[in-house]
Amino acid sequence: MDNSSRRDFLKASGTIAGAAVLSNLLPGCAVAADKVMVSAHLWEYARKFPPNWDCTPILDTIFADYKYAGIAGIEMMEIHLRQKNAAANIGAISKKHGVAVTGISYYGEMFDKSQHTEILEDVELVTGVMKQLGATEFGITTGFVNRKKTEDELDTEALLIKDIIMICEKNTVVANIHSHINELQFDMFEWKGLISRIPDIKLGPDLNWVVRAGIDPVAFVKKYGKQMVYMHLRDQTADGVWTEAVGEGVIDFPAIAKALKEVDFKGSAAIELTFDKPATRPIKEDLKISREYVHKVFGW
């Protein structure tokens, strides 16, 4: 699937399914070793820059908004780290605002073996930049197809992911498998399939997509929490419409927080906002409300 249309596909499929049921931190961003680091993904800003989502021109504004919202870290996308002098430019903005770059989300059509060489070269590039920035979280999205993937395609993905993990480790980066609705469809066919092929794989699910796939997020955390090193948090209404801020919908975050404590979750978390309709508040206000709610409910 074309990268530029992937979020539109996810939104459509997710609405249907949902209806059915740091190392090297900058000054001011230090987090105790036993405390969960809370960052936020910049998607709601990036989506205004199709088709490649390169919001580099407004990064200074984004980092300033995060500082205002009390968010200590930012999750970026691979496109931002491919830019010329990315480490120096992003690092300067990060230092200016006291907001750390915690990691990136990475998309590649990993089921297509013909793309493996190009993907690995790209992973070498972006993880090298991550190392310079002190960013450690590398969330892998394996590529979307509007159908159930085949066993052979999962074999192909797993082979590539093992190579990606090695590259990440070389650059002191931690790779994790991210989830949208696609990986969780068909009785979690891809999710379970990748875990069976790489039993010790680290996991970084989006708990809102877990809900939209018709899966109980509390049961999901209890089952997979020991392997989770990362997660995305987002909220929605009973009708499956994304809310402006975390805590304004119906997802049972107190129950999720309890489950995370039960599995002794020690990873990191990111707020990821995206809107179904025009927002009524500036994004920085929605981020601030979300951050305050996460602190209240999760204690982070």
C-alpha positions, -999 to 999 in steps of 0.1 A, spaced: 0 0 0 12 35 -8 26 52 23 6 83 17 -27 64 21 -19 42 50 -35 63 77 -67 67 57 -69 30 54 -63 25 91 -90 51 100 -116 34 79 -109 -1 90 -104 9 126 -138 27 128 -155 -4 117 -137 -28 140 -140 -4 170 -177 -1 166 -179 -38 169 -167 -37 204 161 72 276 193 73 278 211 107 273 182 129 281 186 167 279 186 189 309 152 192 325 141 159 309 157 135 334 135 106 345 141 82 374 151 47 363 120 32 377 96 58 363 78 54 330 89 81 305 59 98 288 64 113 254 40 121 226 40 112 189 39 142 165 14 126 141 -13 152 144 12 178 132 27 156 105 -6 146 89 -9 182 76 22 175 54 11 148 29 22 127 12 54 121 32 44 137 65 76 158 67 68 185 92 104 195 95 95 231 88 75 234 120 96 213 144 105 244 165 68 250 170 61 214 178 89 212 204 77 245 219 41 231 222 54 199 239 73 220 265 42 240 271 22 208 276 47 194 301 57 166 278 94 156 283 99 137 250 89 135 214 84 105 191 92 114 155 91 95 122 118 82 99 112 110 74 125 136 98 158 118 105 165 114 68 170 151 63 204 167 57 221 176 90 191 161 109 210 152 141 225 187 144 193 206 135 169 185 156 194 183 184 196 221 186 158 224 187 156 197 213 182 214 235 165 248 230 132 236 244 144 209 268 123 182 251 141 150 244 138 129 212 128 95 226 125 76 193 107 72 160 79 52 144 92 34 113 71 21 84 83 -3 57 67 -29 35 87 -56 51 66 -84 36 82 -75 2 116 -91 0 126 -70 -29 126 -39 -6 148 -55 21 181 -41 10 167 -6 8 150 -8 41 181 -21 59 202 8 44 176 32 56 175 17 91 213 21 93 209 57 84 181 67 108 193 46 138 227 63 134 209 97 137 189 83 167 221 74 184 234 109 180 202 123 195 201 98 224 168 84 211 162 47 219 127 37 208 123 22 173 87 12 166 83 -11 136 53 -11 114 56 -39 88 35 -25 61 -2 -27 53 -22 -48 28 -60 -48 25 -61 -85 32 -48 -112 55 -10 -117 50 3 -151 41 26 -173 62 54 -168 37 50 -130 41 53 -133 78 84 -155 73 99 -127 51 90 -100 77 106 -120 105 139 -124 87 141 -87 81 131 -78 116 159 -99 130 184 -79 109 168 -47 120 171 -57 156 208 -62 152 213 -28 135 193 -12 163 214 -29 190 246 -16 173 232 19 177 219 15 213 184 15 200 156 -8 211 134 -22 183 97 -31 191 68 -43 170 41 -17 169 4 -24 163 -22 -7 143 -54 -26 135 -39 -46 107 -15 -66 129 -45 -74 152 -70 -85 126 -79 -121 118 -75 -132 155 -42 -113 158 -28 -134 129 2 -112 122 8 -102 158 9 -138 170 27 -149 139 56 -126 145 59 -134 182 59 -171 173 88 -165 149 107 -142 172 97 -153 207 118 -127 225 106 -98 204 99 -66 222 64 -51 218 51 -16 214 13 -18 209 -11 11 204 -38 3 230 -64 23 211 -60 2 180 -62 -28 203 -97 -16 213 -106 -8 177 -97 -44 168 -123 -56 192 -98 -68 218 -100 -62 256 -70 -40 263 -68 -52 299 -66 -88 289 -41 -78 262 -18 -61 287 -20 -91 310 -11 -114 282 17 -94 265 27 -69 292 59 -87 301 72 -82 265 60 -46 262 86 -19 263 64 9 247 28 18 241 7 45 225 -23 60 243 -53 76 226 -90 78 235 -123 75 217 -160 79 223 -185 50 225 -192 56 189 -156 51 179 -147 87 173 -113 98 185 -115 124 213 -93 155 213 -75 145 245 -68 113 264 -93 110 292 -123 125 274 -136 92 260 -147 58 272 -115 37 272 -110 24 307 -76 37 314 -78 31 352 -82 -6 345 -53 -5 320 -31 12 346 -40 -15 371 -31 -42 346 2 -25 338 11 -25 375 3 -61 378 27 -70 350 53 -46 364 55 -26 333 89 -8 331 88 6 295 78 40 280 46 54 268 36 80 242 4 100 238 -6 100 201 -35 123 192 -53 123 159 -87 138 152 -117 127 132 -130 162 129 -115 197 134 -103 203 169 -119 229 191 -87 236 210 -50 242 199 -31 209 198 -8 221 226 -39 224 249 -51 189 240 -16 176 247 -15 193 281 -49 179 291 -38 145 279 -5 147 298 -22 157 330 -47 129 327 -19 103 322 -2 116 353 -34 114 373 -44 79 362 -11 62 356 11 81 381 38 88 355 
